[in-house]
Amino acid sequence: MADTVSNAMDTPDLEQPYAALGVKDEEYARIREILGRRPTSAELAMYSVMWSEHCSYKSSKVHLKRFGELSQETPRGPLLAGIGENAGVVDVGNGYAVTFKAESHNHPSYVEPYQGAATGVGGIVRDILAMGARPIGVMDSLRFGPLHEDDTLRVLPGVVAGVGGYGNCLGLPNIGGEVQFHDSYLGNPLVNALCVGVLRHEDLHLAHASGVGNQVILFGAATGGDGIGGASILASETFDETGPAKRPSVQVGDPFMEKLLIECTLELFSAGIINGIQDFGAAGISCATSELASAGDGGMKVDLNLVPLRDPSLKPEEILMSESQERMMAVVEPANVERFMEICRKWDVLATVVGEVTDGDRLVITWDDQVIVDVDPKTVAHEGPVYNRPYERPAYLDAAAADRAEDLHRDNSAEGVRAALLQVMAHPNVSDKSWVTDQYDRYVRGNSVLAQPENSGMLRIDEETGLGIALSLDANSRFTYLNPYVGAQQSLAEAYRNVAVTGAEPVAVTDCLNFGSPEDPEVMWTFVEAISGLVDACKELAVPVTGGNVSLYNQTASTPILPTPTIGVMGVIDDVATRIRSGFTHAGDGILLLGTTREELSGSIWADAVHDGHLGGVPPQVVLDAERALARVMASAAREGLVSSAHDLSEGGLAVALLESALRDGLGFAVTLPEGDPTVALFSESGARAVVSLPGGSLPRFEELCAEHGVPVTRLGEVTGGETAEFVGRFEIGLAEVRDAWSAPIRDALRA
């Protein structure tokens, strides 16, 4: 049984196992100073999970404040909710708002791939639900070790099955994302999940407990022993072969319970009987009670004996730390409690009054009629430790910058370029991901307009007007390794471009920042530089960051992952009927290259594929005004119906954009490369570029549009509709041969 507050006061010198809970010496001393005594075991449990890196952002919040420099206006109007809420909320017009956010579930997905990934999806869905929105779609960004490593072949299938299984059971379309591979993720995969939801402006709900006497209701699944301190402790420890000494169990998800919880919660919102609401994520009841009370205008009293348990042997500390899934907490006026319970019974959702809002500023929790927690909730939820950790520029950067891919050998013979093209198309980061995406339902709910393998996912919001949104989730960890400031901007620019080439207007950003140990000054430097890059780029692109997630301690032993800032960009399109697909659609269409190609091969797929994993040099320059100009051209072209297809240029350059466009519907092409080096023309990864196809009648108006916005246009050739990709005067290759090389890597590795 937990010791009581009075017992804690009477036994000030009792030794407590705070270090085993991830609490540092100075943090434990600070807890004692705040309380004026030693903490009870229950209070120590609360502080340990709420002050963990995962929950408190103690190593990152000093730098995350920079996002506050950004305007809270999107190109479509002011944010309705931003950083600090469960998720950002964006006005998209016609009285609709969209809320979206990305989060990580990295370490749990290594320990137990299926449940780690599944509960990552479930958690981000509840964040969106808690804003008052109906979840309408999910995406994921996944990173693993080398494709043929045994541990990758253990983790990847489980993660994909978890993402697909949970999302499919919820009836949510998975409309996009990415799957990539690199040595640094072996032993530390990344599982970043995004959810998007839609609501009317008047349905927005925020997480706060107000109104003395209002009832605190826990509803959803019963509390079990799974995930006790799971995400919060796992995400606060260096993840190596020897530690933590006792790894917490990973949460276990029940998507069918979550589906009931979603429908139940939406009906509760519709009934107008919820004053405040909070989902249960990392830290469980500790999080929900302290955050609701901290954000409200009073205190809160909770009786842990009233919490429904799946495991009656749980101690109160374990109940407080449990991260059992599919749970929510609501604040409800007494007169509305019976109606609340009635709706929960209708959906077969367990609901229990566990406490009430009180006068004052204390969070008091009892067990067996004894007070085991008596704290100021702000000190738990919002006044945790803040570390301004030392950082220094990594020693590897100078040597890496000097090792330029532009200086590597290029075989520019027809045979050499042809061979390089096949190597690039067969690179695991470029190759066909359908083994993964075919396990996801992309079209459930009937509003999916674009989904994998399109440039970005697109969902219809309003059936009457055709109003819709586009979403892309991208990270370029190779560029970020070479230059964290530029690499973070490139990741943002790629996601922005992916949205823009569909015809949507990019309006807002979410992020999931995955880095190694913040206690390593070189890792911390890359983190700080990446944030600076994102802030500066968002200012220039005029898109706010609405919220996000930080995941630190992503490393195996002393080897950190490549710095991986995953960036989600959301765009708005007034009528989804005008959207632009990525694949060639009509034989005879002309093919144009938009943007400027420079000799930028460092960090490219070409360097990695052709030169045995080469990673050096300086990443491509970021030209944000060119990105904005390209976006304006594509939005106008979509509205005017000028183009048949558009594909952004990013990984693999022009070669990959052309061939993916051709493979989409099996329509070949004939193009003439610009004068000069064919390796640069085909494989440079310069930004702010796209390939479009369009009928001849649209060409004059489209070129006029590009001239208006200062976007360079190069005529390349035409869609032939045959079975060959012809690079005129150099070589040709059959689409069947390209498809074989492109589709084999992931399929064959997982079959084996």
C-alpha positions in Angstrom: 0.0 0.0 0.0 1.2 3.6 -0.7 2.4 5.5 2.2 0.2 8.5 3.2 1.1 12.2 3.3 1.1 12.2 7.1 3.5 9.2 7.1 5.8 11.0 4.6 5.9 14.0 7.0 6.7 11.7 9.9 9.5 9.8 8.1 11.5 12.4 6.3 14.7 10.3 6.1 13.1 7.2 4.5 15.1 6.1 1.5 13.1 6.0 -1.7 14.0 4.3 -5.0 13.8 7.4 -7.1 16.7 6.6 -9.3 15.1 3.4 -10.5 12.2 5.6 -11.7 14.5 7.8 -13.8 14.5 10.7 -11.3 17.9 12.4 -11.0 19.3 13.4 -7.6 18.7 17.1 -8.2 15.2 16.4 -9.4 14.4 14.4 -6.2 15.8 17.3 -4.1 13.6 19.7 -6.1 10.5 17.5 -5.4 11.2 17.6 -1.7 11.6 21.4 -1.8 8.3 21.9 -3.6 6.4 19.6 -1.2 8.3 20.8 2.0 8.7 17.1 2.8 9.6 13.9 1.1 7.1 12.7 -1.4 4.8 9.7 -0.7 5.5 6.7 -3.0 2.4 7.7 -5.0 3.6 11.3 -5.4 7.1 10.0 -6.4 5.4 7.9 -9.1 3.5 10.9 -10.4 6.5 13.2 -10.5 8.7 10.5 -12.1 6.4 10.0 -15.1 5.3 13.6 -15.5 8.9 14.9 -15.2 10.2 12.3 -17.6 11.7 13.5 -20.9 8.7 12.2 -22.8 6.1 14.1 -20.8 7.9 17.2 -19.6 10.2 18.1 -22.5 12.8 19.1 -19.9 15.8 19.0 -22.3 13.9 20.6 -25.2 11.4 23.1 -24.0 14.0 25.9 -23.7 14.5 25.6 -27.5 10.9 24.7 -28.4 9.9 28.2 -27.2 11.4 29.5 -30.5 8.3 28.2 -32.3 6.4 30.9 -30.4 8.2 33.5 -32.6 6.0 32.3 -35.5 2.8 34.0 -36.5 -0.4 32.3 -35.3 -1.9 33.1 -38.6 -2.1 30.6 -41.4 -2.7 31.6 -45.1 -6.4 30.7 -44.4 -6.8 32.6 -41.1 -5.8 32.4 -37.4 -5.1 29.2 -35.6 -8.0 28.2 -33.4 -5.6 26.3 -31.1 -1.9 25.9 -31.2 1.1 24.7 -29.2 0.2 23.7 -25.7 -3.0 22.0 -26.5 -3.5 18.3 -27.4 -3.3 19.2 -31.1 -3.3 22.3 -33.2 -6.6 23.4 -34.9 -6.7 25.2 -38.2 -9.6 27.1 -39.8 -10.0 25.7 -43.3 -13.1 27.6 -44.3 -16.9 27.0 -44.6 -17.1 26.8 -40.8 -14.8 23.8 -40.7 -11.6 23.3 -38.7 -9.0 20.6 -39.0 -6.8 19.4 -36.2 -3.7 17.3 -36.9 -0.6 16.2 -35.0 2.3 13.7 -35.1 3.8 11.7 -32.2 6.4 9.1 -31.7 6.2 5.6 -30.3 9.8 4.5 -31.0 11.2 2.6 -28.1 8.0 0.6 -27.3 7.9 -0.4 -31.0 11.3 -2.0 -30.7 10.4 -3.9 -27.5 7.1 -5.2 -28.9 6.6 -4.1 -32.5 2.9 -4.9 -33.0 1.6 -3.3 -29.8 4.1 -0.5 -29.7 3.0 0.6 -33.2 -0.7 -0.1 -32.6 -0.8 1.9 -29.4 1.1 4.7 -31.1 -1.8 5.0 -33.5 -4.3 4.8 -30.8 -2.7 7.5 -28.7 -2.5 10.1 -31.5 -6.1 9.3 -32.5 -7.2 10.1 -28.9 -5.3 13.4 -29.0 -7.3 14.4 -32.0 -10.6 13.2 -30.5 -9.9 15.2 -27.3 -10.0 18.4 -29.3 -13.7 17.7 -30.2 -12.9 16.4 -33.7 -13.9 13.3 -35.5 -10.6 11.5 -36.6 -10.8 11.0 -40.4 -7.3 9.7 -41.3 -3.9 8.6 -40.2 -0.4 8.6 -41.7 2.9 7.1 -40.5 6.7 7.7 -40.9 8.7 4.5 -40.3 12.4 4.0 -40.1 14.3 0.8 -39.7 17.8 -0.7 -39.8 19.2 -2.2 -43.0 16.5 -4.2 -44.9 18.3 -7.5 -44.7 19.3 -7.4 -41.0 17.6 -10.1 -38.9 16.3 -7.5 -36.4 14.8 -5.4 -39.1 13.0 -8.4 -40.4 11.7 -8.9 -36.8 10.6 -5.4 -36.2 9.3 -4.2 -39.6 6.5 -6.8 -40.1 5.2 -6.3 -36.5 5.2 -2.5 -36.8 3.4 -2.5 -40.1 0.9 -5.0 -38.8 0.3 -2.9 -35.7 -0.2 0.3 -37.7 -2.5 -1.3 -40.2 -4.4 -3.5 -37.7 -5.2 -0.7 -35.3 -6.1 1.9 -38.0 -8.1 -0.6 -40.1 -10.1 -1.7 -37.1 -10.9 1.9 -36.3 -12.1 2.5 -39.8 -9.6 5.2 -40.5 -7.9 5.5 -43.9 -4.1 5.5 -43.9 -3.4 8.0 -46.7 0.4 8.4 -46.7 3.7 8.5 -45.1 7.1 7.0 -45.7 9.3 3.9 -45.0 13.1 4.3 -44.9 16.1 2.3 -43.9 19.6 3.2 -42.5 22.2 1.5 -40.3 21.6 4.0 -37.4 18.0 2.8 -36.9 19.1 -0.8 -36.2 18.0 -1.4 -32.6 16.1 1.9 -32.5 13.4 2.1 -35.1 11.3 5.2 -35.5 7.5 4.9 -35.5 5.9 8.3 -36.0 2.2 8.4 -36.4 0.0 11.3 -37.5 -3.8 11.7 -37.2 -6.1 14.3 -38.6 -9.6 15.2 -37.6 -12.3 17.5 -38.6 -14.8 19.6 -36.5 -17.0 22.6 -36.8 -15.6 25.7 -35.1 -18.2 25.7 -32.3 -17.3 22.1 -31.4 -13.7 22.9 -30.3 -12.9 21.5 -26.8 -9.9 22.2 -24.6 -8.3 20.3 -21.7 -9.1 22.1 -18.4 -11.0 21.3 -15.2 -13.2 24.2 -14.1 -16.3 24.7 -11.9 -16.1 23.7 -8.3 -18.3 20.7 -7.7 -18.1 19.4 -11.2 -17.6 15.7 -11.5 -14.5 14.0 -12.8 -15.4 10.9 -14.8 -13.0 8.3 -16.1 -14.5 6.5 -19.1 -13.2 3.9 -21.6 -11.3 0.7 -20.8 -10.5 -0.5 -17.3 -7.0 0.1 -16.0 -4.5 -2.8 -16.2 -0.8 -3.5 -15.5 0.3 -3.0 -19.1 2.6 -0.1 -19.9 3.3 1.0 -16.3 5.5 4.0 -16.9 6.1 2.6 -20.3 6.5 5.4 -22.9 7.6 7.9 -20.3 10.5 5.8 -18.9 11.5 4.2 -22.1 11.7 7.5 -23.8 13.9 8.9 -21.0 16.7 6.3 -21.0 19.5 5.6 -23.4 18.3 2.4 -25.1 21.1 -0.1 -25.2 21.6 -3.8 -24.7 22.0 -3.5 -20.9 19.4 -0.9 -19.8 17.1 0.1 -18.5 17.6 -2.8 -16.0 13.8 -3.3 -15.8 12.0 -2.4 -19.0 8.4 -1.5 -18.5 5.8 -3.5 -20.3 4.5 -2.1 -23.5 0.9 -0.9 -23.7 -1.7 -3.3 -25.1 -4.2 -1.8 -27.5 -7.9 -2.8 -28.2 -9.0 -0.9 -31.4 -12.6 -2.1 -31.1 -12.8 -0.5 -27.6 -11.2 2.7 -29.1 -13.8 2.7 -31.9 -16.6 2.6 -29.3 -14.8 5.3 -27.3 -14.6 7.6 -30.4 -18.3 7.3 -31.1 -19.3 7.6 -27.5 -17.1 10.7 -27.0 -18.4 12.4 -30.2 -22.0 11.9 -28.9 -21.1 13.3 -25.6 -19.7 16.4 -27.3 -22.8 16.7 -29.4 -24.9 16.5 -26.3 -23.0 19.5 -24.9 -22.3 18.0 -21.5 -18.5 18.0 -21.4 -16.8 21.0 -19.6 -13.3 19.7 -20.1 -11.6 16.6 -21.4 -8.2 14.9 -21.5 -7.1 11.7 -23.2 -4.9 9.2 -21.4 -1.5 9.0 -23.1 1.9 8.6 -21.5 1.7 8.8 -17.7 -2.0 7.7 -17.6 -4.0 9.0 -14.6 -1.0 11.0 -13.4 -1.1 13.0 -16.7 -4.9 13.3 -17.0 -5.6 14.6 -13.5 -2.6 16.9 -13.2 -3.0 18.5 -16.6 -6.8 19.0 -16.3 -6.4 20.5 -12.8 -3.4 22.6 -13.8 -5.2 24.1 -16.8 -8.4 24.8 -14.8 -9.5 27.3 -12.3 -9.6 25.1 -9.2 -8.2 21.9 -7.7 -9.3 18.3 -7.9 -9.9 15.4 -5.6 -9.8 11.8 -6.9 -10.4 8.5 -5.1 -8.2 5.8 -6.7 -10.4 3.1 -5.1 -13.1 4.1 -7.6 -10.9 3.4 -10.7 -12.1 0.3 -12.5 -9.2 -2.3 -12.6 -8.5 -5.2 -14.9 -5.9 -6.4 -12.3 -7.1 -6.0 -8.7 -3.6 -6.6 -7.4 -2.4 -3.2 -8.7 -0.9 -0.9 -6.1 -1.9 2.7 -6.1 1.4 3.8 -7.5 0.9 1.4 -10.4 -2.6 2.7 -11.0 -1.2 6.2 -11.3 1.5 5.2 -13.7 -0.4 2.7 -15.8 -0.5 3.6 -19.5 -3.4 1.2 -20.3 -5.0 2.4 -23.5 -8.5 3.5 -24.7 -9.2 5.8 -21.6 -10.4 9.4 -21.3 -11.2 11.7 -18.5 -14.0 14.3 -18.6 -15.2 17.1 -16.3 -19.0 17.2 -16.2 -21.5 19.3 -14.3 -23.4 17.2 -11.6 -26.8 17.8 -13.4 -25.3 16.2 -16.6 -23.7 13.1 -15.0 -26.7 10.8 -15.5 -27.0 11.8 -19.2 -23.3 11.2 -19.6 -23.6 7.7 -18.1 -26.6 7.0 -20.3 -24.6 7.8 -23.4 -21.7 5.7 -22.2 -24.0 2.7 -21.5 -25.5 3.1 -25.1 -21.9 2.6 -26.5 -21.0 -0.1 -23.9 -18.3 2.2 -22.6 -17.4 1.8 -18.9 -17.7 5.2 -17.1 -17.1 5.9 -13.4 -17.1 9.1 -11.3 -13.7 9.1 -9.6 -13.6 12.6 -8.2 -14.6 16.2 -8.4 -13.3 19.7 -9.0 -12.5 21.5 -5.7 -11.9 25.0 -4.5 -8.2 26.0 -4.2 -5.2 24.8 -6.1 -4.5 21.2 -4.8 -4.7 17.9 -6.5 -5.6 15.4 -3.8 -5.7 11.7 -4.4 -6.9 9.2 -1.8 -6.6 5.4 -1.4 -8.4 3.5 1.3 -9.6 6.8 2.7 -6.0 8.0 3.2 -4.5 10.9 1.3 -1.6 9.6 -0.8 -1.1 12.6 -3.1 -1.4 16.2 -2.1 0.3 18.4 -4.7 0.0 21.6 -6.6 -0.8 20.2 -10.0 1.1 22.9 -11.9 4.3 21.6 -10.3 3.6 18.2 -11.7 2.3 19.1 -15.1 3.9 22.3 -16.1 6.7 23.3 -13.7 9.0 20.4 -14.1 12.8 20.7 -14.5 14.2 22.7 -17.4 17.6 21.9 -18.7 19.6 24.2 -20.9 22.0 21.4 -21.8 25.4 22.2 -23.2 25.8 21.8 -26.9 28.7 21.9 -29.4 29.2 21.5 -33.1 29.9 17.8 -33.9 33.5 17.0 -34.8 32.5 14.9 -37.8 30.9 17.8 -39.7 34.1 19.3 -41.2 35.4 15.9 -42.5 31.9 15.1 -43.8 31.6 18.4 -45.6 34.9 17.9 -47.3 33.9 14.4 -48.5 31.7 15.7 -51.3 29.6 13.4 -53.4 30.2 15.8 -56.3 33.8 14.5 -56.4 32.9 10.9 -56.7 33.4 9.0 -60.0 30.5 9.3 -62.5 30.2 6.8 -65.3 28.3 8.9 -67.8 28.4 6.3 -70.5 24.9 5.1 -71.6 25.6 1.8 -69.9 26.8 3.5 -66.7 23.9 5.9 -66.4 21.4 3.1 -67.2 23.0 0.9 -64.5 22.9 3.8 -62.0 19.3 4.4 -62.7 18.4 0.8 -61.8 20.5 1.0 -58.7 18.7 4.1 -57.6 15.2 2.6 -58.3 16.2 -0.5 -56.3 17.4 1.5 -53.3 15.2 0.5 -50.3 14.4 4.1 -49.6 13.1 4.6 -53.2 11.7 1.1 -54.0 8.1 0.1 -54.0 6.4 0.2 -50.6 3.3 -1.6 -51.6 4.1 -4.6 -49.3 3.6 -2.1 -46.5 0.8 0.1 -47.8 -1.3 -2.8 -49.1 -1.8 -3.7 -45.4 -3.5 -0.4 -44.8 -7.0 0.5 -45.8 -6.7 3.7 -47.8 -10.3 4.2 -48.8 -12.5 3.4 -45.9 -15.0 6.2 -45.1 -15.2 7.1 -48.8 -13.5 10.5 -48.6 -10.0 9.5 -49.7 -9.1 11.5 -52.8 -5.4 10.7 -53.0 -3.4 8.1 -51.0 -0.1 6.2 -51.3 1.8 6.2 -53.6 0.7 9.8 -54.5 2.8 12.8 -53.5 0.5 13.4 -50.5 -2.7 12.1 -49.1 -5.9 14.0 -49.7 -9.3 13.8 -47.9 -12.6 15.5 -48.8 -14.0 17.5 -45.9 -17.3 18.8 -47.3 -19.2 16.7 -49.8 -21.3 19.7 -51.0 -18.5 22.1 -51.9 -15.6 19.6 -52.4 -13.5 21.3 -49.8 -10.5 19.1 -48.8 -7.1 18.9 -47.2 -3.8 17.4 -48.3 -1.2 16.0 -46.0 2.4 15.0 -46.3 4.8 13.6 -43.7 8.5 13.7 -44.6 12.0 13.7 -43.2 15.4 13.7 -44.9 17.8 12.4 -42.2 20.8 12.2 -44.6 20.7 15.9 -45.3 20.1 16.7 -41.6 23.1 14.6 -40.6 25.3 16.7 -43.0 23.8 20.0 -41.9 21.0 20.0 -39.3 19.9 23.5 -40.0 19.6 23.0 -43.8 18.4 19.4 -43.5 15.4 20.3 -41.3 14.5 23.0 -43.8 14.8 20.5 -46.6 12.5 18.1 -44.8 10.0 20.9 -44.4 10.4 22.0 -48.0 9.8 18.5 -49.3 6.6 18.1 -47.3 5.5 21.5 -48.4 6.2 20.7 -52.0 4.5 17.3 -51.8 1.3 19.1 -50.7 1.7 21.9 -53.3 2.0 19.7 -56.3 -1.4 18.2 -55.7 -2.9 21.7 -56.1 -3.5 22.3 -52.4 -2.3 25.4 -50.6 0.1 24.5 -47.7 -1.1 26.2 -44.5 0.3 24.6 -41.3 3.0 22.4 -39.9 3.3 19.7 -37.2 6.6 18.0 -36.3 8.0 15.0 -34.6 11.7 15.6 -33.7 13.6 12.4 -33.3 17.2 12.7 -31.9 19.7 10.9 -29.8 20.7 11.6 -26.2 20.3 15.2 -25.1 23.2 14.5 -22.7 25.5 14.3 -25.7 26.5 17.9 -26.5 26.9 17.1 -30.2 23.5 15.6 -30.4 22.1 18.6 -28.6 23.7 20.9 -31.1 22.0 19.1 -34.0 18.7 19.5 -32.2 19.1 23.2 -31.6 20.2 23.8 -35.2 17.3 21.8 -36.6 14.8 23.9 -34.6 16.5 27.1 -35.8 16.2 25.9 -39.4 12.5 25.1 -39.0 11.7 28.4 -37.3 13.4 30.4 -40.0 11.9 28.4 -42.8 8.4 28.6 -41.4 8.7 32.3 -41.1 9.6 32.6 -44.8 7.0 30.1 -46.0 4.4 31.8 -43.7 3.2 28.6 -42.1 2.9 28.2 -38.4 3.9 25.1 -36.3 0.7 24.1 -34.6 2.2 21.5 -32.2 4.2 18.3 -32.3 6.4 15.9 -30.3 10.0 15.5 -29.3 11.6 12.0 -29.0 15.1 11.9 -27.5 17.4 9.2 -26.4 17.1 7.5 -29.7 20.3 5.6 -29.8 21.8 2.1 -29.3 24.6 2.2 -26.8 26.6 5.3 -27.7 25.5 5.5 -31.4 22.6 7.9 -32.1 20.2 7.7 -34.9 20.7 10.1 -37.8 18.9 13.3 -36.7 15.4 12.9 -38.0 13.0 15.8 -37.8 9.8 14.4 -39.3 7.7 17.2 -40.7 4.0 17.1 -41.4 2.5 19.8 -43.7 -1.3 20.3 -44.1 -2.7 22.1 -47.1 -6.2 23.2 -48.1 -7.8 22.7 -51.5 -11.2 24.4 -52.3 -12.4 21.6 -54.5 -10.9 18.1 -54.5 -12.2 17.6 -58.0 -9.3 19.8 -59.1 -6.6 17.8 -57.4 -3.6 16.7 -59.5 -2.4 13.1 -59.5 1.3 12.0 -59.6 1.2 9.5 -62.5 1.2 10.2 -66.2 -2.4 9.9 -67.5 -2.5 10.6 -71.3 -0.3 9.6 -74.2 0.8 12.6 -76.1 1.0 15.0 -73.1 4.0 17.1 -72.9 6.5 16.7 -70.1 8.0 19.8 -68.4 10.6 20.2 -65.7 9.9 23.1 -63.3 12.7 24.7 -61.3 16.4 24.9 -61.4 18.7 21.9 -61.3 22.2 22.4 -59.8 25.1 20.1 -59.3 23.9 18.8 -55.9 24.7 15.2 -55.3 25.8 15.1 -51.7 23.5 13.2 -49.4 21.7 11.9 -52.4 20.2 8.5 -53.1 22.6 8.3 -56.1 25.7 8.6 -53.8 24.3 6.0 -51.4 23.2 3.5 -54.0 26.1 3.8 -56.5 28.9 4.5 -54.0 28.3 1.9 -51.2 26.5 4.1 -48.7 28.5 7.3 -49.2 27.2 10.1 -47.0 29.2 13.3 -47.2 29.4 16.8 -48.5 27.0 19.7 -48.2 23.3 19.1 -48.8 21.4 21.0 -51.5 20.7 24.6 -50.8 17.2 25.6 -49.7 15.5 28.2 -51.8 12.3 29.0 -50.0 11.0 31.8 -52.3 11.3 29.3 -55.2 9.3 26.7 -53.1 6.5 29.3 -52.6 6.6 30.3 -56.2 6.2 26.7 -57.3 3.3 26.2 -54.9 1.5 29.3 -56.3 1.9 28.0 -59.9 0.6 24.5 -58.9 -2.4 25.9 -57.1 -3.4 28.1 -60.0 -2.7 25.3 -62.5 -5.1 23.0 -60.5 -7.8 25.6 -60.4 -7.6 26.2 -64.1 -7.3 22.5 -64.9 -4.1 22.9 -66.9 -2.0 19.9 -66.0 -2.7 16.1 -66.1 -0.1 15.1 -63.5 2.6 16.5 -61.3 5.4 14.8 -59.3 7.7 16.6 -56.9 11.5 16.0 -57.3 13.2 14.9 -54.1 14.9 11.6 -53.3 16.5 10.2 -56.5 15.9 13.4 -58.4 14.5 13.6 -61.9 15.0 10.0 -62.7 12.8 8.8 -59.9 10.1 11.4 -60.6 9.9 10.4 -64.2 9.9 6.7 -63.6 7.4 6.7 -60.8 5.1 8.9 -62.9 5.4 6.3 -65.7 5.0 3.2 -63.5 1.9 4.6 -61.9 -0.3 3.6 -64.9 2.3 2.0 -67.1 2.7 4.9 -69.6 6.2 5.3 -71.0 7.9 8.5 -72.1 10.5 10.0 -74.3 12.6 12.9 -72.9 15.7 14.7 -73.9 17.9 15.6 -71.0 19.2 19.2 -70.8 22.8 19.7 -72.1 25.5 18.8 -69.7 26.2 16.0 -67.2 23.5 13.3 -67.3 24.3 12.2 -63.8 23.5 15.7 -62.5 20.4 16.0 -64.7 19.0 12.7 -63.6 20.1 12.3 -59.9 20.7 15.8 -58.5 18.3 16.4 -55.5 18.0 20.2 -55.9 14.8 21.4 -54.3 11.9 23.5 -55.5 11.4 21.3 -58.6 8.6 19.2 -60.1 7.8 17.3 -63.3 4.4 18.0 -64.8 2.6 16.5 -67.8 -0.1 18.4 -69.7 -2.0 18.5 -73.0 -0.6 20.7 -75.7 -3.5 23.1 -75.5 -2.6 24.0 -71.9 1.1 24.7 -72.6 0.9 28.4 -73.5 -1.2 29.4 -70.5 0.9 27.2 -68.2 4.2 28.7 -69.4 2.6 32.1 -68.9 1.7 31.2 -65.4 5.3 30.0 -64.7 6.7 33.3 -66.1 4.4 35.3 -63.9 5.8 33.6 -60.8 9.4 33.3 -61.9 9.4 29.5 -62.1 11.9 28.2 -64.7 10.4 25.8 -67.3 12.3 23.2 -69.3 10.5 21.2 -72.0 11.7 17.6 -71.7 9.5 15.5 -74.1 6.2 13.7 -74.0 4.3 10.8 -72.6 4.4 8.1 -75.3 2.1 5.6 -73.7 4.4 2.8 -74.7 6.3 0.3 -72.5 9.7 2.1 -72.7 11.4 5.0 -70.9 13.5 6.6 -73.6 16.2 9.2 -72.8 16.7 10.4 -76.3 20.2 10.1 -77.7 21.4 8.3 -74.6 19.6 5.0 -73.8 16.2 3.5 -73.3 14.9 1.0 -70.8 11.7 -1.1 -70.6 9.3 -0.2 -67.8 9.0 -3.9 -67.0 12.8 -4.0 -66.2 12.5 -0.9 -64.1 9.4 -2.3 -62.3 11.2 -5.5 -61.5 14.1 -3.7 -59.9 11.9 -1.2 -58.1 9.4 -3.7 -56.7 11.8 -6.4 -55.6 13.8 -5.2 -52.5 11.1 -5.1 -49.7 9.0 -7.8 -51.2 11.8 -10.3 -51.6 13.4 -9.5 -48.2 10.2 -10.1 -46.4 9.3 -13.2 -48.4 12.6 -14.7 -47.4 
